[in-house]
Structure formats: C-alpha cells, structure tokens
C-alpha cells in the first residue's frame, strides 16, 4: 500500500507523477495499491468490448476501472469518490495522449453533488 485513505492522491497528483518521470512513477506506483480521491468527469461508462465499468477523473487523464458492478449505481458526474485501486500504469492512446489506468477499484466513499438554491435580493428603483 503506497498511501492511506487519510492521505489519498488526486488524479492530478498521480498523472503529474507519470507525466514528469514515467520510469520513476512506474517504480513507485505501478502494480501497487493506492487510495485516490477526486471528482468524476462523467459518472460511469461500460466498455462493451470488455464489459468493464469505468470512470475518469482529472479531465480523462486517470481512468478508474470498477471491480464491482453494484458500486456503479452510486457514481454520478461530479461526485467525489474515495477509491482503493491497483495502479496498472500509464498507457498512450492515440488521440487522447497518456492516461493512467487504475484497475480493481473498490469504492470506499462517495459524496454526490447536492442541489443548492441561492436566493438574492435585488433592489428595484422606483419610477
């Protein structure tokens, strides 16, 4: 285990490690378990070729592949998730550039966006 649920990485931190020095990041993270906490870009999508469910964070640069289909109903766009995942490593995809893949993600916690209402008073001038 590289970190704990109390000290999770963000997608930006993990991606930056691979972008700045991939061989060093491979040695530190690839095939190791990490905790990551970040907001989901789009919720969950299913890869129809593999049947796997996945989400992304950090504008699509970090991909989380979920290990349990029952977890995915809780995951919506903008929700902040805390997940325990195994780092597969960075992969280059034509058209999208480098992406960091996390496999066997287990949902630890999710905080969904809640609708908020804001009321403002605007003075109206008399005519």
N, CA, C and O of each residue as an XYZ file, in Angstrom:
508
protein
N       0.849     -1.170      0.000
C       0.000      0.000      0.000
C       0.898      1.237      0.000
O       1.774      1.376      0.853
N       0.675      2.130     -0.957
C       1.507      3.318     -1.097
C       1.068      4.439     -0.157
O       1.904      5.137      0.418
N      -0.254      4.610     -0.002
C      -0.774      5.670      0.864
C      -1.974      5.120      1.630
O      -2.246      3.920      1.585
N      -2.693      5.999      2.335
C      -3.849      5.543      3.107
C      -5.090      6.336      2.702
O      -5.004      7.306      1.950
N      -6.235      5.909      3.210
C      -7.483      6.616      2.929
C      -7.445      8.028      3.511
O      -8.177      8.907      3.054
N      -6.608      8.248      4.503
C      -6.469      9.587      5.085
C      -5.567     10.491      4.273
O      -5.598     11.711      4.433
N      -4.757      9.897      3.398
C      -3.839     10.682      2.568
C      -3.972     10.266      1.103
O      -2.987      9.850      0.492
N      -5.180     10.372      0.527
C      -5.367      9.917     -0.852
C      -4.715     10.861     -1.857
O      -4.539     12.052     -1.599
N      -4.365     10.298     -3.001
C      -3.891     11.104     -4.119
C      -5.095     11.688     -4.839
O      -6.203     11.162     -4.740
N      -4.873     12.773     -5.560
C      -5.863     13.251     -6.522
C      -5.425     12.728     -7.890
O      -4.285     12.298     -8.064
N      -6.325     12.768     -8.836
C      -5.960     12.367    -10.195
C      -4.839     13.226    -10.743
O      -3.952     12.727    -11.436
N      -4.872     14.506    -10.442
C      -3.838     15.423    -10.918
C      -2.469     15.051    -10.371
O      -1.482     15.080    -11.107
N      -2.394     14.701     -9.084
C      -1.114     14.312     -8.479
C      -0.563     13.045     -9.127
O       0.625     12.967     -9.441
N      -1.421     12.065     -9.324
C      -0.978     10.798     -9.903
C      -0.538     10.982    -11.349
O       0.509     10.478    -11.755
N      -1.343     11.706    -12.125
C      -0.995     11.954    -13.528
C       0.308     12.747    -13.634
O       1.153     12.449    -14.479
N       0.468     13.754    -12.777
C       1.682     14.585    -12.814
C       2.931     13.754    -12.534
O       3.983     14.003    -13.123
N       2.825     12.772    -11.647
C       3.972     11.911    -11.352
C       4.407     11.139    -12.601
O       5.600     11.031    -12.884
N       3.429     10.599    -13.349
C       3.756      9.860    -14.570
C       4.218     10.795    -15.686
O       5.108     10.445    -16.461
N       3.622     11.971    -15.770
C       3.985     12.917    -16.832
C       5.393     13.477    -16.643
O       6.097     13.731    -17.621
N       5.803     13.669    -15.394
C       7.119     14.268    -15.158
C       8.258     13.256    -15.255
O       9.349     13.597    -15.712
N       8.011     11.998    -14.824
C       9.067     10.995    -14.881
C       8.419      9.610    -14.838
O       8.215      9.044    -13.765
N       8.100      9.075    -16.015
C       7.347      7.830    -16.077
C       8.091      6.656    -15.445
O       7.468      5.837    -14.769
N       9.392      6.552    -15.641
C      10.107      5.404    -15.072
C      10.124      5.471    -13.548
O      10.026      4.439    -12.884
N      10.246      6.663    -12.992
C      10.216      6.813    -11.541
C       8.808      6.508    -11.005
O       8.667      5.852     -9.973
N       7.765      6.986    -11.711
C       6.385      6.717    -11.297
C       6.061      5.228    -11.421
O       5.369      4.671    -10.568
N       6.559      4.579    -12.486
C       6.352      3.135    -12.627
C       6.904      2.395    -11.411
O       6.250      1.504    -10.868
N       8.113      2.769    -10.988
C       8.739      2.113     -9.839
C       7.962      2.387     -8.545
O       7.873      1.514     -7.681
N       7.406      3.581     -8.411
C       6.725      3.956     -7.175
C       5.288      3.458     -7.100
O       4.812      3.138     -6.010
N       4.572      3.380     -8.248
C       3.130      3.132     -8.201
C       2.629      1.917     -8.974
O       1.688      1.262     -8.525
N       3.220      1.596    -10.113
C       2.689      0.528    -10.952
C       2.674     -0.802    -10.198
O       3.654     -1.180     -9.556
N       1.538     -1.505    -10.291
C       1.283     -2.780     -9.612
C       1.219     -2.643     -8.094
O       1.414     -3.615     -7.364
N       0.944     -1.426     -7.628
C       0.771     -1.200     -6.200
C      -0.632     -0.670     -5.950
O      -1.286     -0.173     -6.867
N      -1.091     -0.775     -4.723
C      -2.427     -0.308     -4.350
C      -2.342      1.097     -3.779
O      -1.490      1.399     -2.943
N      -3.254      1.953     -4.255
C      -3.304      3.333     -3.777
C      -4.739      3.708     -3.420
O      -5.691      3.027     -3.801
N      -4.867      4.785     -2.695
C      -6.163      5.430     -2.481
C      -6.163      6.709     -3.303
O      -5.175      7.444     -3.325
N      -7.271      6.968     -3.975
C      -7.428      8.162     -4.786
C      -8.761      8.808     -4.437
O      -9.762      8.121     -4.228
N      -8.763     10.138     -4.378
C      -9.996     10.877     -4.113
C     -10.078     12.031     -5.090
O      -9.183     12.873     -5.167
N     -11.182     12.053     -5.843
C     -11.335     13.088     -6.864
C     -12.779     13.117     -7.336
O     -13.572     12.236     -7.003
N     -13.111     14.137     -8.113
C     -14.458     14.262     -8.685
C     -14.510     13.568    -10.035
O     -13.594     13.703    -10.846
N     -15.592     12.822    -10.274
C     -15.747     12.092    -11.529
C     -16.079     13.036    -12.676
O     -16.875     13.964    -12.527
N     -15.452     12.783    -13.826
C     -15.704     13.598    -15.013
C     -17.099     13.369    -15.568
O     -17.782     14.323    -15.942
N     -17.535     12.097    -15.627
C     -18.801     11.793    -16.304
C     -19.650     10.730    -15.636
O     -20.663     10.332    -16.213
N     -19.305     10.257    -14.477
C     -20.050      9.159    -13.856
C     -19.431      7.841    -14.250
O     -18.245      7.618    -14.008
N     -20.217      6.953    -14.859
C     -19.735      5.615    -15.212
C     -20.137      5.280    -16.646
O     -21.235      5.611    -17.093
N     -19.235      4.624    -17.348
C     -19.496      4.116    -18.694
C     -19.084      2.658    -18.726
O     -18.185      2.242    -17.995
N     -19.743      1.881    -19.576
C     -19.374      0.480    -19.724
C     -18.638      0.290    -21.043
O     -19.081      0.752    -22.094
N     -17.513     -0.395    -20.964
C     -16.769     -0.777    -22.161
C     -17.437     -2.043    -22.688
O     -17.337     -3.101    -22.067
N     -18.115     -1.940    -23.825
C     -18.865     -3.078    -24.331
C     -17.980     -4.204    -24.855
O     -18.444     -5.337    -24.979
N     -16.718     -3.918    -25.164
C     -15.799     -4.981    -25.574
C     -15.408     -5.866    -24.392
O     -15.382     -7.092    -24.505
N     -15.103     -5.229    -23.248
C     -14.642     -5.999    -22.085
C     -15.743     -6.209    -21.045
O     -15.642     -7.103    -20.205
N     -16.786     -5.395    -21.100
C     -17.848     -5.469    -20.105
C     -17.522     -4.723    -18.824
O     -18.338     -4.690    -17.903
N     -16.343     -4.125    -18.753
C     -15.925     -3.426    -17.536
C     -16.600     -2.061    -17.434
O     -16.903     -1.414    -18.436
N     -16.824     -1.648    -16.184
C     -17.358     -0.324    -15.911
C     -16.212      0.579    -15.500
O     -15.354      0.183    -14.711
N     -16.197      1.804    -16.040
C     -15.096      2.703    -15.713
C     -15.568      4.141    -15.595
O     -16.621      4.523    -16.106
N     -14.757      4.919    -14.908
C     -14.963      6.352    -14.743
C     -13.623      7.021    -15.008
O     -12.590      6.360    -15.112
N     -13.658      8.334    -15.112
C     -12.394      9.063    -15.228
C     -12.414     10.281    -14.323
O     -13.470     10.796    -13.955
N     -11.208     10.726    -13.975
C     -11.010     11.945    -13.202
C      -9.891     12.728    -13.878
O      -9.203     12.222    -14.765
N      -9.723     13.978    -13.438
C      -8.663     14.835    -13.976
C      -8.790     14.996    -15.491
O      -7.818     14.821    -16.226
N      -9.990     15.328    -15.947
C     -10.271     15.579    -17.370
C      -9.909     14.399    -18.267
O      -9.403     14.584    -19.374
N     -10.169     13.189    -17.785
C      -9.964     11.986    -18.587
C      -8.566     11.432    -18.592
O      -8.291     10.480    -19.323
N      -7.667     11.992    -17.803
C      -6.288     11.501    -17.811
C      -6.059     10.321    -16.875
O      -5.064      9.608    -17.008
N      -6.980     10.109    -15.921
C      -6.869      8.979    -14.996
C      -8.164      8.177    -15.094
O      -9.251      8.710    -14.869
N      -8.042      6.900    -15.431
C      -9.186      6.015    -15.640
C      -9.288      5.044    -14.467
O      -8.317      4.375    -14.116
N     -10.476      4.975    -13.866
C     -10.743      4.052    -12.760
C     -11.648      2.942    -13.274
O     -12.769      3.211    -13.704
N     -11.179      1.701    -13.237
C     -11.975      0.543    -13.656
C     -12.513     -0.104    -12.390
O     -11.753     -0.561    -11.537
N     -13.845     -0.136    -12.283
C     -14.514     -0.613    -11.068
C     -14.595     -2.125    -11.052
O     -14.869     -2.748    -12.078
N     -14.355     -2.727     -9.880
C     -14.355     -4.185     -9.787
C     -15.714     -4.756     -9.428
O     -15.893     -5.974     -9.461
N     -16.682     -3.907     -9.085
C     -17.968     -4.411     -8.631
C     -19.091     -3.621     -9.289
O     -19.214     -2.415     -9.072
N     -19.896     -4.282    -10.078
C     -20.969     -3.623    -10.814
C     -21.983     -2.961     -9.875
O     -22.601     -1.965    -10.251
N     -22.165     -3.490     -8.673
C     -23.154     -2.916     -7.760
C     -22.748     -1.534     -7.268
O     -23.601     -0.771     -6.814
N     -21.470     -1.199     -7.349
C     -20.990      0.104     -6.900
C     -21.362      1.226     -7.863
O     -21.523      2.374     -7.449
N     -21.497      0.900     -9.135
C     -21.574      1.944    -10.150
C     -22.861      2.761    -10.103
O     -22.893      3.876    -10.624
N     -23.914      2.239     -9.496
C     -25.167      2.991     -9.435
C     -25.036      4.230     -8.552
O     -25.854      5.144     -8.653
N     -24.034      4.275     -7.702
C     -23.820      5.411     -6.806
C     -22.970      6.512     -7.434
O     -22.791      7.574     -6.837
N     -22.449      6.268     -8.626
C     -21.455      7.160     -9.203
C     -22.057      8.038    -10.293
O     -22.515      7.545    -11.323
N     -22.049      9.341    -10.052
C     -22.599     10.299    -10.999
C     -21.571     11.357    -11.329
O     -20.605     11.559    -10.594
N     -21.793     12.031    -12.446
C     -20.895     13.107    -12.850
C     -20.762     14.125    -11.723
O     -21.762     14.568    -11.157
N     -19.527     14.494    -11.401
C     -19.264     15.488    -10.378
C     -19.177     14.947     -8.968
O     -18.740     15.658     -8.063
N     -19.590     13.687     -8.754
C     -19.485     13.098     -7.419
C     -18.017     12.958     -7.037
O     -17.173     12.663     -7.884
N     -17.721     13.166     -5.779
C     -16.356     12.976     -5.284
C     -16.271     11.574     -4.705
O     -17.031     11.209     -3.808
N     -15.331     10.792     -5.232
C     -15.168      9.417     -4.777
C     -13.832      9.247     -4.060
O     -12.842      9.908     -4.373
N     -13.839      8.350     -3.100
C     -12.620      7.850     -2.481
C     -12.589      6.381     -2.841
O     -13.504      5.631     -2.500
N     -11.530      5.966     -3.536
C     -11.447      4.591     -4.011
C     -10.074      4.001     -3.719
O      -9.063      4.702     -3.664
N     -10.081      2.682     -3.534
C      -8.851      1.909     -3.355
C      -8.647      1.145     -4.652
O      -9.502      0.348     -5.040
N      -7.519      1.379     -5.334
C      -7.291      0.809     -6.662
C      -5.875      0.267     -6.799
O      -4.970      0.641     -6.053
N      -5.708     -0.622     -7.768
C      -4.400     -1.120     -8.148
C      -3.945     -0.339     -9.381
O      -4.691     -0.231    -10.354
N      -2.741      0.200     -9.347
C      -2.238      1.015    -10.449
C      -1.693      0.106    -11.547
O      -0.739     -0.643    -11.336
N      -2.316      0.185    -12.727
C      -1.821     -0.568    -13.875
C      -0.667      0.167    -14.526
O       0.279     -0.466    -14.996
N      -0.723      1.492    -14.564
C       0.340      2.302    -15.137
C      -0.179      3.222    -16.217
O      -1.384      3.310    -16.451
N       0.748      3.911    -16.876
C       0.403      4.857    -17.930
C       0.379      4.153    -19.278
O       1.221      3.306    -19.577
N      -0.611      4.527    -20.082
C      -0.774      3.955    -21.419
C      -0.975      5.107    -22.394
O      -1.695      6.059    -22.094
N      -0.345      5.022    -23.551
C      -0.542      6.045    -24.579
C      -1.665      5.606    -25.498
O      -1.627      4.519    -26.074
N      -2.667      6.467    -25.627
C      -3.779      6.202    -26.536
C      -3.781      7.264    -27.620
O      -3.841      8.453    -27.308
N      -3.718      6.860    -28.909
C      -3.744      7.852    -29.978
C      -4.993      8.732    -29.871
O      -6.106      8.245    -29.672
N      -4.774     10.024    -30.007
C      -5.893     10.959    -29.946
C      -6.166     11.500    -28.563
O      -6.709     12.596    -28.428
N      -5.799     10.752    -27.520
C      -6.042     11.229    -26.155
C      -4.755     11.449    -25.376
O      -4.781     12.071    -24.314
N      -3.640     10.956    -25.875
C      -2.379     11.098    -25.152
C      -2.252     10.061    -24.061
O      -2.856      8.991    -24.131
N      -1.456     10.385    -23.044
C      -1.241      9.442    -21.944
C      -2.409      9.442    -20.978
O      -2.995     10.482    -20.675
N      -2.732      8.251    -20.504
C      -3.734      8.069    -19.466
C      -3.158      7.100    -18.446
O      -2.449      6.158    -18.798
N      -3.470      7.342    -17.178
C      -3.049      6.445    -16.108
C      -4.247      5.556    -15.783
O      -5.336      6.050    -15.494
N      -4.035      4.245    -15.832
C      -5.114      3.274    -15.592
C      -5.019      2.675    -14.196
O      -3.962      2.215    -13.764
N      -6.155      2.696    -13.505
C      -6.283      2.090    -12.188
C      -7.295      0.958    -12.306
O      -8.417      1.177    -12.761
N      -6.913     -0.244    -11.903
C      -7.753     -1.437    -12.024
C      -8.312     -1.843    -10.659
O      -7.837     -1.397     -9.615
N      -9.335     -2.704    -10.697
C      -9.901     -3.306     -9.477
C     -10.237     -2.260     -8.417
O      -9.972     -2.467     -7.232
N     -10.819     -1.143     -8.838
C     -11.160     -0.077     -7.901
C     -12.336     -0.490     -7.022
O     -13.356     -0.981     -7.505
N     -12.166     -0.279     -5.741
C     -13.219     -0.518     -4.752
C     -13.655      0.834     -4.224
O     -12.827      1.633     -3.786
N     -14.936      1.088     -4.264
C     -15.475      2.336     -3.759
C     -15.446      2.328     -2.235
O     -16.034      1.449     -1.605
N     -14.764      3.303     -1.645
C     -14.691      3.428     -0.192
C     -15.759      4.408      0.290
O     -16.436      4.168      1.290
N     -15.897      5.525     -0.443
C     -16.847      6.560     -0.061
C     -17.210      7.375     -1.300
O     -16.400      7.523     -2.215
N     -18.428      7.897     -1.320
C     -18.842      8.782     -2.411
C     -19.669      9.915     -1.827
O     -20.523      9.707     -0.965
N     -19.400     11.109     -2.312
C     -20.181     12.279     -1.931
C     -20.778     12.843     -3.209
O     -20.069     13.392     -4.052
N     -22.092     12.700     -3.341
C     -22.770     13.188     -4.530
C     -22.983     14.685     -4.419
O     -23.076     15.245     -3.326
N     -23.057     15.311     -5.573
C     -23.386     16.726     -5.600
C     -24.821     16.897     -5.154
O     -25.702     16.163     -5.600
N     -25.061     17.836     -4.299
C     -26.436     18.103     -3.894
C     -26.876     19.417     -4.516
O     -26.086     20.351     -4.656
N     -28.119     19.472     -4.878
C     -28.660     20.686     -5.472
C     -28.749     21.758     -4.400
O     -29.236     21.511     -3.297
N     -28.278     22.942     -4.734
C     -28.376     24.051     -3.805
C     -29.151     25.170     -4.465
O     -29.098     25.349     -5.682
N     -29.865     25.914     -3.658
C     -30.641     27.036     -4.153
C     -30.103     28.296     -3.504
O     -29.904     28.350     -2.290
N     -29.873     29.298     -4.318
C     -29.397     30.565     -3.810
C     -30.452     31.614     -4.086
O     -30.987     31.698     -5.192
N     -30.747     32.412     -3.076
C     -31.717     33.485     -3.226
C     -30.993     34.799     -3.071
O     -30.197     34.977     -2.150
N     -31.269     35.717     -3.973
C     -30.644     37.029     -3.897
C     -31.731     38.092     -3.926
O     -32.725     37.970     -4.642
N     -31.521     39.140     -3.130
C     -32.453     40.275     -3.138
C     -31.866     41.356     -4.017
O     -30.702     41.729     -3.872
N     -32.670     41.850     -4.919
C     -32.220     42.901     -5.821
C     -33.127     44.109     -5.597
O     -34.341     44.017     -5.779
N     -32.542     45.241     -5.202
C     -33.395     46.418     -5.010
C     -33.954     46.902     -6.342
O     -33.263     46.900     -7.361
N     -35.209     47.313     -6.315
C     -35.873     47.818     -7.521
C     -36.071     49.316     -7.351
O     -36.637     49.765     -6.355
N     -35.612     50.075     -8.313
C     -35.735     51.525     -8.252
C     -37.182     51.943     -8.528
O     -37.856     51.341     -9.364
N     -37.649     52.959     -7.835
C     -38.996     53.490     -8.062
C     -38.977     54.407     -9.264
O     -38.005     55.126     -9.492
N     -40.033     54.381    -10.017
C     -40.125     55.276    -11.167
C     -41.009     56.416    -10.893
O     -41.200     57.271    -11.757
